[in-house]
Amino acid sequence: MSKLKLGHLPDDKPVKVTVELSASVHRDLVAYAEVLGRETGQPVADPIRLVVPMLERFMATDRAFAKARRAKKSSTSTT
């Protein structure tokens, strides 16, 4: 079994956001949801719900973003 970066999705109140995806990205998102459902034993009812956790995970693991964020925080706290 593969180890996906996303795990079980929390059941929290959704916020409506409109996003335009290319057809290939949408197909990949649906495929990812299917694999995630098999791995967690809980099928993802709406693959679009993966977008927020994916973005959160991406930003949390982006070292350049974290470094820039720390630099901005330190520069604003010293002024």
N, C-alpha and C positions, 0 to 999 in steps of 0.2 A: 504494500500500500504506500502511495506517495504521501509526502508531508506538505500539505498546502499551507500557504502563509496565513490564510483565514481559517478560523475555527467556527464554533457555534455562534450564530448571530443572536444578539440580545433582542428580546421582544420589547421594543420601546416605541413610543408614539412617533409615527412617521411625519416628516415635513415634506410638503410637495415642492419639487424642484423640476424644472423642465430642462432636459439635456438632449442634444442632438448627437446621436452616435452613428458612425458609419455602419453599414451592414455587416462588415467583417468583424468589427468590435462587438456588435450585438451578438453575432453568432458565437464568438469566443466567450462572451459573458454568459450566455445560455449554457454553453458547454461547461464552463467553470462551475456554474450553479449545479449542474447535474453531477459532476465529480464531487463537489463539496457535499451534496446530499447523500451520495453513496458513502463517503467517508464519515460523516457525522451521524448518519442514520436518520436525519431529519431533512426531508426534501425542502428546497428553497422554493416557496410559492411564487415569488416574483424575483427574477434574476436582477432587476434594477436595484433591489435592496442591497446588493453586493457593492454598489458603487461607493457608498459612504465608508464602509469598513475598508475597502480597498484604498481609497484616498487617505484615510487615517493611517493605515499601515504604511503606505508609500511615504507619507510625510514623516512618520515616526522613524523610518529607517533611512531617510535621506540625510546623509552626514553633512553635505554642503548646506542644506536647508537649516539643520540644527545649528551649525556653526554660525550662519548668517543671523539666525534668530537670537542666539546668545550674544553676538556682537551688537545687535540692535538694542537688546535689553540693557547691556552694560553701558552703551553710549547714551541711552535715554535716562538711565539712573544716575549718571554722573553729571548731567546738565541741569 
